[in-house]
Amino acid sequence: MTTLLWLVLPYLAVAVFVLGHVWRWRYDQFGWTTFSTQLVDNRLLRLGSPLFHLGVLAVLVGHLVGLLVPRSWTAAIGVSDALFHLVSVTAGTLAGVAMLAGLVLLAARRILHGRIRATTTVMDVVMYVMLGMVVLLGVWATVAVNLLGAGHDYRATVAVWFRGIFLLRPDPSLMAGAPLLFQLHALAALGLFAIWPFTRLVHVWSVPIAVLWQPSPDRQRTAELAREVTR
């Protein structure tokens, strides 16, 4: 089970993530951006969208630093383990709460308004559930284990395992020794990556794609008509 969860499953998730994006690009090039619903109850959108996106940005930066930067590197620039732990727990909790609050507001807006609810697909529901699970488990693990509990140095277990995946030498035993909440958070994140290409989350790549690939005027017009129909 340890090998299945922390060796086989991660590579399956990565494969689905990559191949799913290739498939989505080939068969749904104009579905990469989220459809505009700004004219429908913009109050929740004005509050929820900044909270969610700023929370995502902060969480992403925190995870990149925590998972990709070895402890020896931060120690080399004078950042002690105690200081890193304090910043990680404080900033991570605040970022996670902001992201979760924004997600709840955006989900409430989608549920409460018929015009938006009518455009909601099954994959939208799955995406919101998976996002909520990832964020909630992340905040729960941070607060319950590292803030109120005995603490766990994830840079010695989760981070080393994570880097090992991309270096093609992962050690499943590292994750097996991590607290249950950290394991559940990682599993939820793998699930999110697996469904990513088939949801609205692909819109994060819209800007770089727009810069690197300019569709013909006819294709642009087709995309505009498609968006108008779905609004």
N, C-alpha and C positions, 0 to 999 in steps of 0.2 A: 504493500500500500504506500509506503514511503517513496519507493521508486516511481510508482504510478503518479502520485500527487506532485512530487517535486522534481521529477526528471522528465517523464513522458508528457504530462499535461502542459508544462510551460512551453515545450517546443511545439505541441499541437496548437496552443493558443497563438504563438508567434506565426506559425504557418497559415492559420486561418486569417489572422490579421493582415498578412502580406498578400496572400492569394485573394482574399476577399476584396481588398482595395483594387487589385488588378481587375477582378470581375466587375466591380462596381464602375470602374472607369470605362471599361469596354461597353457596358450595357446601360449605364445611367450617368453619362457625363454631365448632364444638366441637373442632376438631383443632388449635387454636392452642397448647395447652399440651402439654408433654412428659408422657408417661405415667409414672407412678411405678414405679420398680424398686428402691426403696431397701432392700427386704427381701432383695435378692439381692446377696451379697458386698459389704456396705457398706464394707469396708476401702478398696478402690480408689476408691470414690465419695467417701469422706471426704477422701482425699488429692487425687484428681484434680479434683474439682469446684471446690474453692476455688482451686487453682492456675490452672485454666482461666479461671474467671470473674474472678478478680483480674487475671490477665494480660490478658484481653479489655478490662477497664475501663481499665487503664493504657495499653494499646495504643491504645484509642479516644481517650482524652484526648490522648495524644501526637500522634496523627494529626490531630486537630481543631486543635490548636495549630500544628503544623508546616505543615498544608495551608491553613488558613483565616486565620491571622494573618500579615499581611505583615511583611517584615523591618523596614520603617520603623516599625511599631508597637512591636515589641520594642526597637528602638534608642531609641525615644522615652522608654521607661521605664528606660533604662540597661542593658539586656541586650546585651552585645557579641556579635558573631558567634562568637567563640571560646568564650564561656560557653554560648551556645545550642547550639553543636556538641557540647561536652562533655556537657552534660545530655542532649541528644537521643540521642547514641550510647550513653551509659551506661545511661540509663533505658530506651531502646528495646530494647537488647540483653537486659537483665534481664527486661523485660516479655514480650518475644517468647519467650525461653527458658522462662519460667514457663508461658506459654500453650501452647507446644508440648509441654512435659512433661505438663501436665494433659490435653491432647488425646490424647496417647499412652496415658495411664493409662485414660481413659474408653473409648478404642477397644479397648484390651486387655480391659477388663471386658466390653465388648459381645461380643467374639470368644470369650472363654474360657468364658462361661456360657450354657448352652443355652437357658434360659428367656428371657434377654435377646436372644440371637441369633435366636430364633424370631420376635421382634417387629421385627427389623431389616429394613427395606425397601431396595429398590435406591436410592432417593433418600437414604436414610441413609448408604449406602456412598459415594455421589457427594458428599454433604455433607462427610463426614470427609476424603475425598481432597482436595476443593477447599480446605477449611479448612487441612489440612496443607500444601498447596502454597503458599497465601498466606502462612502464618506462616513456613514454612521459607525461602521466597524473600526475605521481609522481613528475617529475621535474617541470612541469607546476604549480602544486599546491604549491610546495615549493617556487618557485620564485615569482609567482603572489600573493600568499597569505602571506607567511611568510617573504619574502625578500622585495618585493615592495609594498605589501598591508598592511592592518591593523594588520595582524598576527592572528594566531589561535593556541591555546594550545591544540594540538591533544591528549596530554596525559590525558586531562580531559574528552575527548569524545571518540575518536576512540580507544585509548588504553584500556580504561575501558570497552568499548563494546567488543573489541576483546578478552580480558581476560575472560569476562563473558561468551563467547561462550563455552570455554573449562571448565569453572566452572559450566556450565549448568544453568546459570542465566543471560543471556544477556539482556540488556536494549535497545530496538530498538530506543527509543526516543533520546538517546545519538548521534546516527548517523544521525537522522533526523535533529538535531541541528548543525551538522557540515557543513562547506562550500560545495557548489556543487562539486568543483573540488576534494575534499577529498572523497566525496561520489562516484563520478565516478571512482576514482582511486581504491577504495575498491571493487566496483562492477567488474571492469576489473580484479582485482586480484582473486576474487572468480571464474570468468570465466576461468582464467588461471589454477587455481587449479583443476577445473572440467575436463578440457581437458588433464591435465598433464599425466595421465596414458596411454593415447592413442597416445602420441607423443614421439619424441626423447628425451624429457626431462627426461625420466626414466633412462637415462644413468648416472645420478648423483648417483644412487644407485648401480652402477656396482661394485665399489670397495668393499663396505661392503658385497655385495652378493658373490663376488669372494672369500672373506676371509672366509665367513661362509658356503658356499656351493661349493663344488668342483664336477663338473660333471664328468661322466665316460669318458675314452678316446674316446669311440665311439661317445658319444654326442659332445665332443669337436671337433672331426673331422667333424661331421655333421654341426656344427656351422661355422667352417672354410670354408667349401664348400659353405654354404649359403652366407657368406660374399663375397667370391670370385665372385659368380654369380651376386651379386648386385653392385659390384664396377664398 
